[in-house]
Amino acid sequence: MKYQKDLDEIPSCPPQNAQSKSTEAYRIVHDPLCCKSFMPPGKISPSRVKNKNSGSQNCSLLALSFFTNEQEAIRHYKALEKKINNIHKTIGGYLAFGKLSANDGLQTPPGRNTHFDFYESKNTQLDSKFKITKKMSER
C-alpha cells in the first residue's frame, strides 16, 4: 500500500471492512490533474495525523475521499467551501470522474452520502484514470 509505514502506525488501518473492488467514482481535484489531486489529507498536512484523533480518524486521514454519486460530491464540496476559506487551493475546485479497479487499492463501504475512503496500492497512478467533468469553484 502507498504510505504503508504510516498505515502500520495506526491499529486496524486500513479498516477490516475495506475491500478491493471496481467502482465508478467522483473526486474533487485540481486542474490540471496531477499527483497533487490524489494526496490524502494526512500527507498534505502530516500534523493532522499526529493530533489526538481516534485511530479510525487518523486512518481516514491517510485515505483518499471519493463519492459514488456526483450530486453528493458537489454537495460535500459546497459545504466545505462555506466553512473553509480557499478550500479550492487545498483540495482543488473541480470534479473528476473515473473508474477504480480492484488492483488500485482498498475501499470502505460508501456511507449514506455515498462517500468512501480509498487506500491506494503502492503503484497506483490515479491521475491517468480520472477526467475532469466540471468546475465547482468560481475562484
PAZAPA-4460 file (N, C-alpha, C; in steps of 0.05 Angstrom, whole numbers, plus 32768, in hexadecimal, padded with zeros to 4 digits):
% residues 139
    n_x    n_y    n_z   ca_x   ca_y   ca_z    c_x    c_y    c_z   seq   type   mol
   8011   7FE9   8000   8000   8000   8000   8012   8019   8000     1      M     A
   8008   802E   7FF3   8016   8048   7FF6   8014   8050   8013     2      K     A
   8028   805D   801D   8029   8066   8038   8027   8050   804C     3      Y     A
   8032   8038   8045   8030   8021   8057   803C   8026   8072     4      Q     A
   8052   8034   8073   805F   8039   808D   804C   8049   809F     5      K     A
   803F   805D   8094   802B   806D   80A3   8013   805C   80AC     6      D     A
   8009   804C   8099   7FF2   803B   809F   7FF9   8027   80B6     7      L     A
   8012   801D   80B6   801A   800A   80CB   801A   8016   80E7     8      D     A
   801C   8030   80E9   801D   803D   8103   8001   8040   810F     9      E     A
   7FEC   803A   8100   7FD0   803D   810A   7FC3   8021   810B    10      I     A
   7FBA   801A   8123   7FAD   7FFF   8125   7F95   7FFC   8111    11      P     A
   7F94   7FE5   8106   7F7E   7FDD   80F3   7F7A   7FF1   80DC    12      S     A
   7F90   7FF8   80D0   7F90   800B   80BA   7F9E   7FFF   80A2    13      C     A
   7F92   7FFD   808B   7F76   8003   8084   7F63   7FF2   8095    14      P     A
   7F4A   7FFB   8098   7F36   7FEC   80A8   7F2F   7FD2   809B    15      P     A
   7F26   7FBF   80AB   7F1F   7FA4   80A2   7F09   7FA4   808D    16      Q     A
   7EF8   7FB8   808D   7EE2   7FB8   8079   7EEB   7FC3   805E    17      N     A
   7F04   7FCC   805C   7F0E   7FD6   8042   7F14   7FBE   802F    18      A     A
   7F0C   7FC0   8016   7F0F   7FAA   8004   7F18   7FB3   7FE8    19      Q     A
   7F23   7FA1   7FD9   7F2A   7FA6   7FBD   7F12   7FA2   7FAC    20      S     A
   7F0B   7FB6   7F9C   7EF5   7FB2   7F89   7EF6   7FC8   7F75    21      K     A
   7EE8   7FC4   7F5E   7EE6   7FD9   7F4A   7ECF   7FEB   7F50    22      S     A
   7ED3   8005   7F4D   7EBE   8019   7F54   7EC1   8031   7F42    23      T     A
   7EAB   803B   7F38   7EAB   8056   7F2B   7EAA   806A   7F41    24      E     A
   7EBB   807F   7F3F   7EBD   8092   7F56   7EC1   80AE   7F4D    25      A     A
   7EBB   80C1   7F5F   7EBF   80DD   7F5B   7ED2   80E7   7F71    26      Y     A
   7EE2   80FB   7F69   7EF6   8106   7F7C   7EFA   8124   7F75    27      R     A
   7EFD   8134   7F8A   7F04   8150   7F87   7F22   8151   7F81    28      I     A
   7F29   8160   7F6C   7F45   8160   7F63   7F4E   817C   7F5B    29      V     A
   7F67   817E   7F54   7F73   8196   7F49   7F74   8194   7F2A    30      H     A
   7F75   81AA   7F1D   7F78   81AA   7F00   7F92   81B9   7EFA    31      D     A
   7FA5   81AC   7EEC   7FA3   8192   7EDF   7FA6   817B   7EF4    32      P     A
   7F9B   8164   7EEC   7F9D   814D   7EFE   7FBA   8145   7F01    33      L     A
   7FC2   8140   7F19   7FDE   8138   7F1E   7FDE   812A   7F39    34      C     A
   7FF6   8121   7F42   7FF7   8113   7F5B   7FED   8123   7F73    35      C     A
   7FEE   813D   7F71   7FE4   814F   7F87   7FC6   814A   7F8C    36      K     A
   7FB7   8142   7F77   7F9B   813D   7F7A   7F95   8122   7F88    37      S     A
   7FA9   8112   7F8B   7FA5   80F8   7F97   7FB7   80F3   7FAF    38      F     A
   7FB9   8108   7FC0   7FC8   8107   7FD9   7FB4   8106   7FF0    39      M     A
   7FB7   80F3   8003   7FA4   80F3   8019   7FAA   810A   802C    40      P     A
   7F95   8113   803B   7F99   812A   804D   7FB0   8127   8061    41      P     A
   7FB4   810E   806A   7FCA   8109   807D   7FE5   810B   8072    42      G     A
   7FE8   810B   8057   8002   810F   804A   8005   812C   8042    43      K     A
   7FEE   813A   803C   7FEF   8156   8036   7FF7   8166   804F    44      I     A
   7FEC   815E   8065   7FF1   816B   807F   7FF6   8155   8094    45      S     A
   800F   814A   8095   8015   8134   80A8   800F   813A   80C5    46      P     A
   800F   8153   80CD   8009   8159   80E9   7FED   8151   80F1    47      S     A
   7FDB   8150   80DD   7FBF   8148   80E3   7FBE   812B   80EE    48      R     A
   7FCF   811A   80E4   7FD0   80FE   80ED   7FDC   80FB   8109    49      V     A
   7FED   810D   8110   7FFA   810C   812A   7FE8   8117   8140    50      K     A
   7FD3   8126   8139   7FC1   8130   814D   7FB3   811A   815C    51      N     A
   7FA5   8120   8171   7F99   810C   8182   7F7E   8102   8177    52      K     A
   7F7E   80FB   815E   7F66   80EF   8152   7F64   80D2   815A    53      N     A
   7F4D   80C6   8155   7F4B   80A9   8159   7F5B   809B   8143    54      S     A
   7F61   8082   8147   7F6F   8073   8133   7F61   8072   8119    55      G     A
   7F46   806F   811A   7F37   806E   8101   7F38   8089   80F2    56      S     A
   7F38   809F   8101   7F3A   80B9   80F4   7F55   80BD   80E7    57      Q     A
   7F6A   80B5   80F5   7F85   80B7   80EA   7F88   80A5   80D1    58      N     A
   7F7C   808D   80D3   7F7C   807B   80BC   7F6F   8088   80A4    59      C     A
   7F58   8093   80A8   7F49   80A0   8093   7F59   80B7   8086    60      S     A
   7F69   80C5   8097   7F7A   80DB   808C   7F8F   80D1   8078    61      L     A
   7F95   80B7   8079   7FA8   80AC   8066   7F9B   809F   804E    62      L     A
   7F81   80A4   804B   7F72   8099   8034   7F69   80B1   8023    63      A     A
   7F62   80AA   800A   7F57   80BE   7FF8   7F38   80BD   7FFA    64      L     A
   7F2C   80D4   7FF8   7F0E   80D6   7FF9   7F03   80D4   7FDD    65      S     A
   7EF0   80C2   7FDA   7EE2   80BE   7FC1   7EC4   80BD   7FC7    66      F     A
   7EB4   80C1   7FB2   7E97   80BF   7FB4   7E8D   80AE   7F9D    67      F     A
   7E78   809F   7FA1   7E6C   808F   7F8C   7E56   809E   7F7D    68      T     A
   7E4F   80B6   7F88   7E3A   80C6   7F7C   7E43   80E2   7F77    69      N     A
   7E40   80EC   7F5F   7E49   8107   7F57   7E3D   811D   7F68    70      E     A
   7E23   811C   7F6D   7E16   8131   7F7C   7E1F   8132   7F99    71      Q     A
   7E25   811B   7FA5   7E2F   811B   7FC0   7E4B   8126   7FC1    72      E     A
   7E5C   8121   7FAD   7E76   812D   7FAC   7E75   814B   7FAB    73      A     A
   7E62   8155   7F9A   7E5F   8172   7F97   7E54   817E   7FB1    74      I     A
   7E41   8171   7FBD   7E36   817B   7FD7   7E4C   817C   7FEC    75      R     A
   7E5D   8168   7FED   7E73   8167   8001   7E86   817F   7FFC    76      H     A
   7E8D   8184   7FE3   7E9F   819A   7FDC   7E93   81B5   7FE4    77      Y     A
   7E79   81B9   7FDE   7E6C   81D2   7FE4   7E6C   81D7   8002    78      K     A
   7E68   81C2   8012   7E68   81C4   802F   7E84   81CC   8039    79      A     A
   7E98   81BF   802E   7EB4   81C6   8035   7EBA   81E3   802E    80      L     A
   7EB1   81EB   8016   7EB7   8206   800C   7EAB   821B   801F    81      E     A
   7E94   8216   802C   7E88   8228   803F   7E98   822A   8059    82      K     A
   7EA5   8214   8061   7EB3   8213   807A   7ED0   821A   8079    83      K     A
   7EDD   8215   8062   7EFA   8217   8060   7F01   822A   804A    84      I     A
   7F0D   8241   8051   7F15   8254   803D   7F2B   8248   802B    85      N     A
   7F28   824D   8011   7F3C   8243   7FFD   7F3F   8225   7FFD    86      N     A
   7F2A   8216   8002   7F2C   81F9   8001   7F35   81EF   7FE6    87      I     A
   7F2E   81FF   7FD1   7F37   81F7   7FB6   7F55   81F6   7FB3    88      H     A
   7F63   8205   7FC3   7F81   8205   7FC2   7F8C   81EB   7FCE    89      K     A
   7F7D   81E0   7FE2   7F87   81C8   7FF0   7F7F   81AF   7FE1    90      T     A
   7F65   81AC   7FDB   7F5C   8193   7FCF   7F54   8195   7FB1    91      I     A
   7F54   81AE   7FA7   7F4C   81B2   7F8B   7F30   81BD   7F89    92      G     A
   7F29   81C6   7F72   7F0E   81D1   7F6D   7F00   81C5   7F55    93      G     A
   7F07   81AC   7F4F   7EFC   819E   7F38   7EF2   8182   7F41    94      Y     A
   7EDF   8178   7F32   7ED6   815D   7F36   7EE0   814B   7F20    95      L     A
   7EEB   8134   7F28   7EF4   8120   7F14   7EE5   8106   7F18    96      A     A
   7EE3   80F7   7F02   7ED5   80DD   7F02   7EE9   80C9   7EF7    97      F     A
   7EE8   80B1   7F02   7EF9   809B   7EF8   7EF1   8081   7F04    98      G     A
   7EFF   806C   7EFC   7EF9   8051   7F06   7F11   8046   7F15    99      K     A
   7F0C   803E   7F2E   7F20   8031   7F3E   7F1E   8013   7F38   100      L     A
   7F35   8006   7F34   7F34   7FE9   7F31   7F3C   7FDC   7F4B   101      S     A
   7F36   7FC2   7F4C   7F3C   7FB3   7F64   7F5A   7FB4   7F6C   102      A     A
   7F6B   7FB6   7F58   7F88   7FB7   7F5D   7F92   7FD2   7F67   103      N     A
   7F81   7FE6   7F65   7F8A   8001   7F6D   7F8C   8005   7F8B   104      D     A
   7F7E   7FF5   7F9B   7F7F   7FF9   7FB8   7F67   7FED   7FC6   105      G     A
   7F64   7FF7   7FDF   7F4E   7FEE   7FF0   7F3B   8005   7FF5   106      L     A
   7F21   7FFF   7FF5   7F0D   8014   7FFA   7EF9   800B   800F   107      Q     A
   7EF2   801E   8020   7EDE   8019   8034   7EC2   8019   8027   108      T     A
   7EAE   800D   8033   7E93   800F   8028   7E8A   802C   8028   109      P     A
   7E7C   8035   8013   7E72   8050   8012   7E5E   8056   8029   110      P     A
   7E5F   806E   8035   7E4C   8076   8049   7E33   8080   803D   111      G     A
   7E21   808B   804D   7E08   8095   8044   7E0B   80AB   802F   112      R     A
   7E20   80BB   8032   7E25   80D0   801E   7E36   80C6   8006   113      N     A
   7E39   80AD   8003   7E48   809F   7FEE   7E66   80A2   7FF0   114      T     A
   7E70   80AF   8005   7E8D   80B2   8009   7E9A   8098   8012   115      H     A
   7EB2   8093   8007   7EC2   807D   8011   7EDF   8084   8012   116      F     A
   7EED   8077   8024   7F0A   807A   8026   7F18   8066   8014   117      D     A
   7F2D   806F   8007   7F3C   805E   7FF5   7F59   805E   7FFC   118      F     A
   7F64   8046   8001   7F80   8042   8008   7F8E   8037   7FEF   119      Y     A
   7FA1   8047   7FE4   7FAD   8040   7FCB   7FC2   8029   7FCD   120      E     A
   7FC2   8019   7FB9   7FD8   8005   7FB6   7FF2   8015   7FAF   121      S     A
   8008   8009   7FB4   8022   8016   7FB1   8027   8023   7F96   122      K     A
   8021   8016   7F80   8028   8020   7F66   8010   802C   7F57   123      N     A
   7FFB   8032   7F64   7FE3   803D   7F57   7FE9   805A   7F4E   124      T     A
   7FE0   8060   7F35   7FE3   807B   7F2A   7FC7   8085   7F23   125      Q     A
   7FB9   8091   7F35   7F9D   8098   7F31   7F99   80AF   7F1E   126      L     A
   7FAD   80C1   7F1B   7FA9   80D8   7F09   7FA4   80CF   7EEC   127      D     A
   7FAC   80B8   7EE4   7FA7   80AF   7EC9   7F8C   80A1   7EC6   128      S     A
   7F7E   809B   7EDC   7F65   808E   7EDC   7F4D   80A0   7EDE   129      K     A
   7F52   80BA   7EE4   7F3C   80CD   7EE9   7F3D   80E4   7ED5   130      F     A
   7F26   80EE   7ECF   7F23   8105   7EBC   7F12   811A   7ECA   131      K     A
   7F19   8133   7EC8   7F0A   8149   7ED3   7EF0   814C   7EC4   132      I     A
   7EDA   814E   7ED3   7EBF   8150   7EC6   7EB2   816B   7ECB   133      T     A
   7EBB   8179   7EE0   7EAD   8192   7EE7   7EBE   81A4   7EF9   134      K     A
   7EBC   81BE   7EF5   7EC8   81D1   7F07   7EB4   81D7   7F1D   135      K     A
   7EBE   81D6   7F36   7EAC   81DA   7F4D   7EB0   81F4   7F5C   136      M     A
   7EC8   81FF   7F5A   7ECE   8218   7F67   7ECF   822E   7F53   137      S     A
   7EC4   8245   7F5B   7EC4   825D   7F4A   7EDD   826D   7F4E   138      E     A
   7EEF   8264   7F5F   7F08   8272   7F65   7F1E   826A   7F52   139      R     A
***
